[in-house]
Amino acid sequence: MNYKKICLLSAVLLFIGCTSYYPTVQPTPPPVGFNPVATRPIPSEPLFDPFEIDKSALPEARDLPQPQNIKPTGPPRKYTGIIKNKTAYEVTVPSGNSGGTIIIPARGWTEYISYERRFLLTAYHDGKPFYCMSIKADPRTYAFMCDKYDFKVEIVKPEPKKVWPKKKKRVKKKPKPVEGA
């Protein structure tokens, strides 16, 4: 009982102490015509002008250093290929070009475009990784439906390993004991 009284009394004293700490005087409003922006000093010349371009700060591409082991190549090539879905599931594949998602229906196929010769691709089913592919494009080497494509990938259902039955050992039967001998 005394514990409850002490807790109540300390809460009341704490509340009285917090309310008496804050002053009751209200702040005065700023004078009429006061502008906080106008009181700052304005520099005579701008420090940064985004419309003025310093040509010496931007080197040309031919002036930039290049590593010796990297050969400059031309514009990127567009590799077009076929992804076939041979499973009974609808599979989604992220598009590397647009950030979208390509849906491949069950037992269907779609064309896939990439600008890289070698790339990794993961197929998803219900938002979970289902099938991983490592693709290497060879220009116009795969024929499909009267067209030549750069790569062809088949998504197949992962099947369990075949378990071979164990050989049974032959058991020699013991002859029955003869009664009466």
FIKOLZA-1660 file (N, C-alpha, C; in steps of 0.1 Angstrom, whole numbers, plus 5000, padded with zeros to 4 digits):
% residues 181
   i   px   py   pz ch aa at
   1 5008 4988 5000  A  M  N
   1 5000 5000 5000  A  M CA
   1 5009 5013 5000  A  M  C
   2 5019 5012 5008  A  N  N
   2 5028 5024 5009  A  N CA
   2 5035 5026 4995  A  N  C
   3 5038 5015 4989  A  Y  N
   3 5045 5015 4976  A  Y CA
   3 5036 5023 4965  A  Y  C
   4 5023 5021 4966  A  K  N
   4 5014 5027 4956  A  K CA
   4 5014 5042 4959  A  K  C
   5 5013 5046 4972  A  K  N
   5 5013 5060 4976  A  K CA
   5 5026 5067 4972  A  K  C
   6 5037 5060 4973  A  I  N
   6 5050 5067 4970  A  I CA
   6 5051 5069 4955  A  I  C
   7 5046 5059 4947  A  C  N
   7 5046 5060 4933  A  C CA
   7 5037 5071 4928  A  C  C
   8 5025 5073 4934  A  L  N
   8 5016 5083 4930  A  L CA
   8 5022 5097 4934  A  L  C
   9 5027 5098 4945  A  L  N
   9 5033 5111 4950  A  L CA
   9 5045 5115 4941  A  L  C
  10 5054 5105 4937  A  S  N
  10 5065 5109 4929  A  S CA
  10 5060 5113 4915  A  S  C
  11 5050 5107 4909  A  A  N
  11 5045 5111 4896  A  A CA
  11 5039 5125 4897  A  A  C
  12 5032 5128 4907  A  V  N
  12 5026 5141 4909  A  V CA
  12 5037 5152 4910  A  V  C
  13 5047 5149 4918  A  L  N
  13 5058 5159 4919  A  L CA
  13 5066 5160 4906  A  L  C
  14 5068 5150 4899  A  L  N
  14 5074 5150 4886  A  L CA
  14 5066 5159 4876  A  L  C
  15 5053 5157 4876  A  F  N
  15 5044 5165 4867  A  F CA
  15 5045 5180 4871  A  F  C
  16 5045 5183 4883  A  I  N
  16 5045 5197 4888  A  I CA
  16 5058 5203 4884  A  I  C
  17 5069 5195 4886  A  G  N
  17 5082 5200 4883  A  G CA
  17 5084 5203 4868  A  G  C
  18 5078 5195 4859  A  C  N
  18 5080 5196 4845  A  C CA
  18 5071 5208 4840  A  C  C
  19 5060 5210 4846  A  T  N
  19 5051 5222 4841  A  T CA
  19 5057 5235 4846  A  T  C
  20 5063 5235 4858  A  S  N
  20 5069 5248 4863  A  S CA
  20 5082 5252 4856  A  S  C
  21 5088 5242 4849  A  Y  N
  21 5101 5245 4842  A  Y CA
  21 5099 5254 4830  A  Y  C
  22 5089 5252 4822  A  Y  N
  22 5087 5260 4810  A  Y CA
  22 5081 5274 4813  A  Y  C
  23 5087 5284 4807  A  P  N
  23 5082 5298 4809  A  P CA
  23 5068 5300 4803  A  P  C
  24 5061 5308 4809  A  T  N
  24 5047 5311 4804  A  T CA
  24 5047 5323 4795  A  T  C
  25 5059 5330 4792  A  V  N
  25 5060 5342 4784  A  V CA
  25 5059 5337 4769  A  V  C
  26 5051 5344 4761  A  Q  N
  26 5050 5341 4747  A  Q CA
  26 5061 5348 4739  A  Q  C
  27 5066 5342 4729  A  P  N
  27 5077 5350 4721  A  P CA
  27 5070 5361 4713  A  P  C
  28 5078 5371 4711  A  T  N
  28 5073 5383 4704  A  T CA
  28 5074 5381 4689  A  T  C
  29 5065 5385 4681  A  P  N
  29 5065 5384 4667  A  P CA
  29 5076 5393 4661  A  P  C
  30 5081 5389 4649  A  P  N
  30 5092 5398 4643  A  P CA
  30 5085 5411 4639  A  P  C
  31 5094 5421 4638  A  P  N
  31 5088 5434 4634  A  P CA
  31 5083 5434 4620  A  P  C
  32 5074 5443 4617  A  V  N
  32 5068 5444 4604  A  V CA
  32 5079 5448 4593  A  V  C
  33 5079 5441 4582  A  G  N
  33 5088 5444 4572  A  G CA
  33 5101 5436 4573  A  G  C
  34 5103 5427 4583  A  F  N
  34 5115 5420 4585  A  F CA
  34 5115 5408 4575  A  F  C
  35 5126 5407 4568  A  N  N
  35 5128 5397 4558  A  N CA
  35 5141 5390 4561  A  N  C
  36 5141 5377 4565  A  P  N
  36 5153 5370 4569  A  P CA
  36 5163 5368 4557  A  P  C
  37 5157 5367 4545  A  V  N
  37 5166 5365 4533  A  V CA
  37 5173 5378 4529  A  V  C
  38 5167 5389 4531  A  A  N
  38 5173 5402 4528  A  A CA
  38 5185 5405 4537  A  A  C
  39 5185 5400 4549  A  T  N
  39 5196 5403 4558  A  T CA
  39 5209 5396 4555  A  T  C
  40 5209 5385 4547  A  R  N
  40 5221 5378 4543  A  R CA
  40 5229 5386 4533  A  R  C
  41 5242 5386 4534  A  P  N
  41 5250 5393 4523  A  P CA
  41 5250 5385 4510  A  P  C
  42 5248 5392 4499  A  I  N
  42 5247 5385 4486  A  I CA
  42 5261 5387 4480  A  I  C
  43 5268 5376 4475  A  P  N
  43 5281 5377 4469  A  P CA
  43 5280 5385 4456  A  P  C
  44 5290 5392 4453  A  S  N
  44 5290 5400 4440  A  S CA
  44 5290 5392 4428  A  S  C
  45 5297 5381 4428  A  E  N
  45 5298 5372 4416  A  E CA
  45 5294 5358 4420  A  E  C
  46 5287 5351 4412  A  P  N
  46 5282 5337 4416  A  P CA
  46 5294 5327 4417  A  P  C
  47 5293 5318 4426  A  L  N
  47 5304 5309 4428  A  L CA
  47 5303 5298 4418  A  L  C
  48 5291 5294 4414  A  F  N
  48 5289 5283 4404  A  F CA
  48 5278 5287 4395  A  F  C
  49 5282 5287 4382  A  D  N
  49 5272 5290 4372  A  D CA
  49 5270 5277 4363  A  D  C
  50 5258 5270 4364  A  P  N
  50 5256 5258 4357  A  P CA
  50 5256 5260 4342  A  P  C
  51 5253 5272 4337  A  F  N
  51 5252 5274 4323  A  F CA
  51 5265 5276 4316  A  F  C
  52 5276 5279 4324  A  E  N
  52 5289 5281 4318  A  E CA
  52 5297 5268 4319  A  E  C
  53 5302 5263 4307  A  I  N
  53 5309 5250 4307  A  I CA
  53 5324 5253 4304  A  I  C
  54 5332 5248 4313  A  D  N
  54 5346 5249 4311  A  D CA
  54 5351 5238 4303  A  D  C
  55 5356 5241 4290  A  K  N
  55 5360 5231 4281  A  K CA
  55 5373 5224 4285  A  K  C
  56 5381 5230 4293  A  S  N
  56 5393 5223 4297  A  S CA
  56 5391 5213 4308  A  S  C
  57 5379 5213 4315  A  A  N
  57 5377 5203 4325  A  A CA
  57 5371 5190 4319  A  A  C
  58 5366 5190 4307  A  L  N
  58 5361 5179 4300  A  L CA
  58 5370 5174 4289  A  L  C
  59 5378 5164 4291  A  P  N
  59 5387 5159 4281  A  P CA
  59 5379 5151 4270  A  P  C
  60 5384 5150 4258  A  E  N
  60 5378 5142 4248  A  E CA
  60 5380 5127 4251  A  E  C
  61 5372 5119 4245  A  A  N
  61 5374 5104 4247  A  A CA
  61 5387 5099 4242  A  A  C
  62 5392 5105 4232  A  R  N
  62 5405 5100 4227  A  R CA
  62 5417 5104 4236  A  R  C
  63 5415 5114 4244  A  D  N
  63 5425 5119 4253  A  D CA
  63 5425 5110 4266  A  D  C
  64 5415 5102 4269  A  L  N
  64 5415 5095 4282  A  L CA
  64 5424 5083 4281  A  L  C
  65 5430 5079 4292  A  P  N
  65 5439 5067 4291  A  P CA
  65 5430 5054 4290  A  P  C
  66 5436 5044 4282  A  Q  N
  66 5429 5032 4281  A  Q CA
  66 5439 5020 4284  A  Q  C
  67 5434 5010 4291  A  P  N
  67 5443 4998 4293  A  P CA
  67 5447 4992 4281  A  P  C
  68 5459 4985 4281  A  Q  N
  68 5464 4979 4269  A  Q CA
  68 5457 4966 4265  A  Q  C
  69 5452 4959 4276  A  N  N
  69 5446 4946 4273  A  N CA
  69 5431 4947 4268  A  N  C
  70 5425 4958 4268  A  I  N
  70 5411 4960 4264  A  I CA
  70 5412 4966 4250  A  I  C
  71 5406 4958 4240  A  K  N
  71 5405 4963 4227  A  K CA
  71 5392 4971 4225  A  K  C
  72 5393 4983 4219  A  P  N
  72 5381 4990 4217  A  P CA
  72 5372 4983 4206  A  P  C
  73 5359 4982 4210  A  T  N
  73 5350 4975 4201  A  T CA
  73 5340 4985 4195  A  T  C
  74 5333 4981 4185  A  G  N
  74 5323 4989 4179  A  G CA
  74 5310 4990 4188  A  G  C
  75 5299 4994 4182  A  P  N
  75 5287 4994 4190  A  P CA
  75 5283 4980 4194  A  P  C
  76 5275 4979 4205  A  P  N
  76 5271 4966 4210  A  P CA
  76 5262 4959 4199  A  P  C
  77 5263 4946 4199  A  R  N
  77 5255 4938 4189  A  R CA
  77 5243 4933 4197  A  R  C
  78 5232 4931 4189  A  K  N
  78 5220 4926 4195  A  K CA
  78 5219 4911 4192  A  K  C
  79 5219 4903 4203  A  Y  N
  79 5218 4889 4202  A  Y CA
  79 5204 4885 4205  A  Y  C
  80 5198 4878 4196  A  T  N
  80 5184 4873 4197  A  T CA
  80 5184 4858 4198  A  T  C
  81 5176 4853 4208  A  G  N
  81 5176 4839 4210  A  G CA
  81 5162 4834 4214  A  G  C
  82 5161 4821 4216  A  I  N
  82 5149 4814 4219  A  I CA
  82 5150 4808 4233  A  I  C
  83 5140 4810 4242  A  I  N
  83 5140 4803 4255  A  I CA
  83 5127 4794 4254  A  I  C
  84 5129 4781 4255  A  K  N
  84 5118 4772 4255  A  K CA
  84 5115 4767 4269  A  K  C
  85 5102 4767 4273  A  N  N
  85 5098 4761 4286  A  N CA
  85 5092 4748 4284  A  N  C
  86 5099 4737 4288  A  K  N
  86 5094 4724 4286  A  K CA
  86 5087 4718 4299  A  K  C
  87 5084 4727 4308  A  T  N
  87 5078 4722 4321  A  T CA
  87 5063 4725 4320  A  T  C
  88 5056 4720 4331  A  A  N
  88 5042 4723 4332  A  A CA
  88 5039 4735 4340  A  A  C
  89 5049 4743 4343  A  Y  N
  89 5048 4756 4351  A  Y CA
  89 5049 4768 4342  A  Y  C
  90 5043 4779 4346  A  E  N
  90 5045 4792 4340  A  E CA
  90 5057 4798 4346  A  E  C
  91 5067 4802 4338  A  V  N
  91 5080 4807 4343  A  V CA
  91 5082 4821 4339  A  V  C
  92 5088 4829 4348  A  T  N
  92 5091 4843 4345  A  T CA
  92 5106 4845 4344  A  T  C
  93 5110 4853 4335  A  V  N
  93 5124 4856 4333  A  V CA
  93 5126 4872 4333  A  V  C
  94 5135 4877 4341  A  P  N
  94 5137 4891 4341  A  P CA
  94 5144 4896 4328  A  P  C
  95 5139 4907 4323  A  S  N
  95 5145 4912 4310  A  S CA
  95 5157 4921 4314  A  S  C
  96 5168 4918 4308  A  G  N
  96 5180 4926 4311  A  G CA
  96 5181 4939 4305  A  G  C
  97 5172 4942 4295  A  N  N
  97 5172 4955 4288  A  N CA
  97 5163 4965 4293  A  N  C
  98 5151 4961 4298  A  S  N
  98 5141 4971 4302  A  S CA
  98 5138 4971 4317  A  S  C
  99 5142 4961 4324  A  G  N
  99 5138 4960 4338  A  G CA
  99 5125 4954 4340  A  G  C
 100 5119 4949 4329  A  G  N
 100 5106 4942 4330  A  G CA
 100 5107 4927 4332  A  G  C
 101 5096 4920 4331  A  T  N
 101 5096 4906 4333  A  T CA
 101 5089 4899 4322  A  T  C
 102 5095 4889 4316  A  I  N
 102 5090 4882 4305  A  I CA
 102 5083 4869 4311  A  I  C
 103 5071 4866 4307  A  I  N
 103 5064 4854 4311  A  I CA
 103 5064 4844 4300  A  I  C
 104 5069 4832 4303  A  I  N
 104 5070 4821 4294  A  I CA
 104 5059 4811 4298  A  I  C
 105 5049 4808 4290  A  P  N
 105 5039 4799 4294  A  P CA
 105 5044 4785 4295  A  P  C
 106 5036 4776 4301  A  A  N
 106 5040 4762 4302  A  A CA
 106 5040 4756 4288  A  A  C
 107 5051 4749 4286  A  R  N
 107 5053 4742 4273  A  R CA
 107 5052 4752 4261  A  R  C
 108 5058 4764 4263  A  G  N
 108 5058 4775 4253  A  G CA
 108 5072 4780 4251  A  G  C
 109 5073 4790 4243  A  W  N
 109 5086 4796 4241  A  W CA
 109 5085 4811 4238  A  W  C
 110 5096 4818 4239  A  T  N
 110 5096 4833 4236  A  T CA
 110 5110 4836 4231  A  T  C
 111 5110 4848 4224  A  E  N
 111 5123 4853 4219  A  E CA
 111 5129 4862 4230  A  E  C
 112 5142 4861 4232  A  Y  N
 112 5148 4869 4242  A  Y CA
 112 5160 4877 4236  A  Y  C
 113 5161 4890 4239  A  I  N
 113 5171 4898 4233  A  I CA
 113 5181 4902 4244  A  I  C
 114 5194 4901 4240  A  S  N
 114 5205 4905 4249  A  S CA
 114 5215 4913 4241  A  S  C
 115 5222 4922 4248  A  Y  N
 115 5233 4929 4242  A  Y CA
 115 5247 4924 4247  A  Y  C
 116 5247 4913 4254  A  E  N
 116 5259 4907 4259  A  E CA
 116 5261 4893 4252  A  E  C
 117 5273 4890 4249  A  R  N
 117 5276 4877 4243  A  R CA
 117 5274 4865 4253  A  R  C
 118 5279 4867 4265  A  R  N
 118 5278 4857 4276  A  R CA
 118 5270 4864 4288  A  R  C
 119 5261 4857 4293  A  F  N
 119 5253 4862 4304  A  F CA
 119 5246 4851 4312  A  F  C
 120 5243 4854 4324  A  L  N
 120 5236 4844 4333  A  L CA
 120 5221 4848 4334  A  L  C
 121 5212 4838 4334  A  L  N
 121 5198 4841 4334  A  L CA
 121 5191 4831 4343  A  L  C
 122 5182 4836 4352  A  T  N
 122 5175 4828 4361  A  T CA
 122 5160 4829 4359  A  T  C
 123 5154 4817 4358  A  A  N
 123 5140 4816 4356  A  A CA
 123 5133 4814 4369  A  A  C
 124 5122 4821 4372  A  Y  N
 124 5115 4821 4384  A  Y CA
 124 5101 4815 4383  A  Y  C
 125 5097 4807 4393  A  H  N
 125 5083 4802 4394  A  H CA
 125 5078 4806 4407  A  H  C
 126 5067 4813 4407  A  D  N
 126 5060 4818 4420  A  D CA
 126 5070 4827 4428  A  D  C
 127 5079 4834 4421  A  G  N
 127 5088 4843 4428  A  G CA
 127 5100 4837 4434  A  G  C
 128 5102 4824 4432  A  K  N
 128 5114 4817 4437  A  K CA
 128 5122 4812 4425  A  K  C
 129 5135 4812 4426  A  P  N
 129 5144 4807 4415  A  P CA
 129 5141 4793 4412  A  P  C
 130 5139 4790 4399  A  F  N
 130 5135 4777 4395  A  F CA
 130 5145 4770 4386  A  F  C
 131 5152 4778 4378  A  Y  N
 131 5161 4772 4368  A  Y CA
 131 5172 4783 4365  A  Y  C
 132 5185 4779 4366  A  C  N
 132 5196 4788 4362  A  C CA
 132 5202 4784 4349  A  C  C
 133 5205 4794 4341  A  M  N
 133 5211 4792 4328  A  M CA
 133 5223 4800 4326  A  M  C
 134 5233 4795 4320  A  S  N
 134 5245 4802 4316  A  S CA
 134 5245 4802 4301  A  S  C
 135 5244 4814 4294  A  I  N
 135 5241 4814 4280  A  I CA
 135 5253 4821 4273  A  I  C
 136 5257 4814 4262  A  K  N
 136 5268 4820 4253  A  K CA
 136 5262 4821 4239  A  K  C
 137 5262 4832 4234  A  A  N
 137 5256 4834 4221  A  A CA
 137 5266 4832 4210  A  A  C
 138 5262 4824 4200  A  D  N
 138 5270 4823 4187  A  D CA
 138 5261 4828 4176  A  D  C
 139 5266 4838 4169  A  P  N
 139 5257 4845 4159  A  P CA
 139 5252 4835 4148  A  P  C
 140 5239 4835 4147  A  R  N
 140 5231 4828 4137  A  R CA
 140 5235 4813 4135  A  R  C
 141 5236 4806 4146  A  T  N
 141 5239 4792 4145  A  T CA
 141 5228 4782 4149  A  T  C
 142 5217 4787 4155  A  Y  N
 142 5206 4779 4159  A  Y CA
 142 5194 4782 4150  A  Y  C
 143 5189 4771 4143  A  A  N
 143 5177 4773 4135  A  A CA
 143 5165 4769 4143  A  A  C
 144 5154 4777 4142  A  F  N
 144 5141 4775 4149  A  F CA
 144 5130 4781 4141  A  F  C
 145 5121 4774 4136  A  M  N
 145 5109 4779 4129  A  M CA
 145 5113 4788 4117  A  M  C
 146 5122 4783 4109  A  C  N
 146 5126 4789 4096  A  C CA
 146 5134 4802 4098  A  C  C
 147 5139 4804 4110  A  D  N
 147 5148 4816 4113  A  D CA
 147 5161 4811 4120  A  D  C
 148 5171 4819 4119  A  K  N
 148 5184 4817 4126  A  K CA
 148 5185 4825 4138  A  K  C
 149 5188 4819 4149  A  Y  N
 149 5189 4826 4162  A  Y CA
 149 5203 4825 4167  A  Y  C
 150 5207 4833 4177  A  D  N
 150 5220 4834 4182  A  D CA
 150 5222 4824 4194  A  D  C
 151 5212 4821 4201  A  F  N
 151 5212 4811 4212  A  F CA
 151 5199 4804 4213  A  F  C
 152 5199 4792 4219  A  K  N
 152 5186 4785 4222  A  K CA
 152 5188 4778 4235  A  K  C
 153 5178 4780 4245  A  V  N
 153 5179 4775 4258  A  V CA
 153 5166 4768 4261  A  V  C
 154 5167 4756 4267  A  E  N
 154 5155 4749 4271  A  E CA
 154 5154 4747 4286  A  E  C
 155 5143 4751 4292  A  I  N
 155 5141 4750 4306  A  I CA
 155 5133 4736 4308  A  I  C
 156 5140 4727 4314  A  V  N
 156 5134 4714 4316  A  V CA
 156 5132 4711 4331  A  V  C
 157 5122 4703 4334  A  K  N
 157 5120 4699 4348  A  K CA
 157 5131 4691 4353  A  K  C
 158 5137 4695 4365  A  P  N
 158 5148 4687 4370  A  P CA
 158 5142 4674 4375  A  P  C
 159 5148 4663 4370  A  E  N
 159 5143 4650 4373  A  E CA
 159 5152 4644 4384  A  E  C
 160 5147 4635 4393  A  P  N
 160 5155 4629 4402  A  P CA
 160 5164 4619 4396  A  P  C
 161 5175 4616 4403  A  K  N
 161 5184 4606 4397  A  K CA
 161 5178 4592 4398  A  K  C
 162 5181 4584 4388  A  K  N
 162 5175 4570 4388  A  K CA
 162 5183 4562 4398  A  K  C
 163 5175 4555 4406  A  V  N
 163 5181 4546 4416  A  V CA
 163 5180 4532 4411  A  V  C
 164 5191 4526 4410  A  W  N
 164 5192 4512 4405  A  W CA
 164 5189 4503 4417  A  W  C
 165 5181 4492 4415  A  P  N
 165 5179 4483 4426  A  P CA
 165 5191 4475 4429  A  P  C
 166 5193 4472 4442  A  K  N
 166 5204 4464 4447  A  K CA
 166 5202 4450 4443  A  K  C
 167 5213 4443 4440  A  K  N
 167 5213 4429 4437  A  K CA
 167 5211 4421 4450  A  K  C
 168 5202 4411 4449  A  K  N
 168 5199 4403 4461  A  K CA
 168 5209 4392 4461  A  K  C
 169 5214 4389 4472  A  K  N
 169 5223 4378 4474  A  K CA
 169 5216 4364 4475  A  K  C
 170 5221 4354 4469  A  R  N
 170 5215 4341 4469  A  R CA
 170 5218 4335 4483  A  R  C
 171 5208 4330 4489  A  V  N
 171 5210 4323 4502  A  V CA
 171 5208 4308 4499  A  V  C
 172 5218 4301 4504  A  K  N
 172 5218 4287 4503  A  K CA
 172 5209 4281 4513  A  K  C
 173 5200 4272 4509  A  K  N
 173 5190 4266 4518  A  K CA
 173 5197 4254 4525  A  K  C
 174 5195 4253 4537  A  K  N
 174 5201 4242 4545  A  K CA
 174 5191 4230 4543  A  K  C
 175 5197 4219 4541  A  P  N
 175 5188 4207 4540  A  P CA
 175 5181 4204 4553  A  P  C
 176 5168 4200 4552  A  K  N
 176 5160 4197 4563  A  K CA
 176 5166 4184 4570  A  K  C
 177 5166 4185 4583  A  P  N
 177 5171 4173 4590  A  P CA
 177 5161 4161 4589  A  P  C
 178 5167 4150 4587  A  V  N
 178 5159 4138 4585  A  V CA
 178 5155 4132 4598  A  V  C
 179 5142 4129 4600  A  E  N
 179 5137 4124 4613  A  E CA
 179 5140 4109 4613  A  E  C
 180 5143 4105 4624  A  G  N
 180 5145 4090 4626  A  G CA
 180 5159 4085 4623  A  G  C
 181 5167 4093 4620  A  A  N
 181 5181 4088 4617  A  A CA
 181 5190 4091 4628  A  A  C
% end
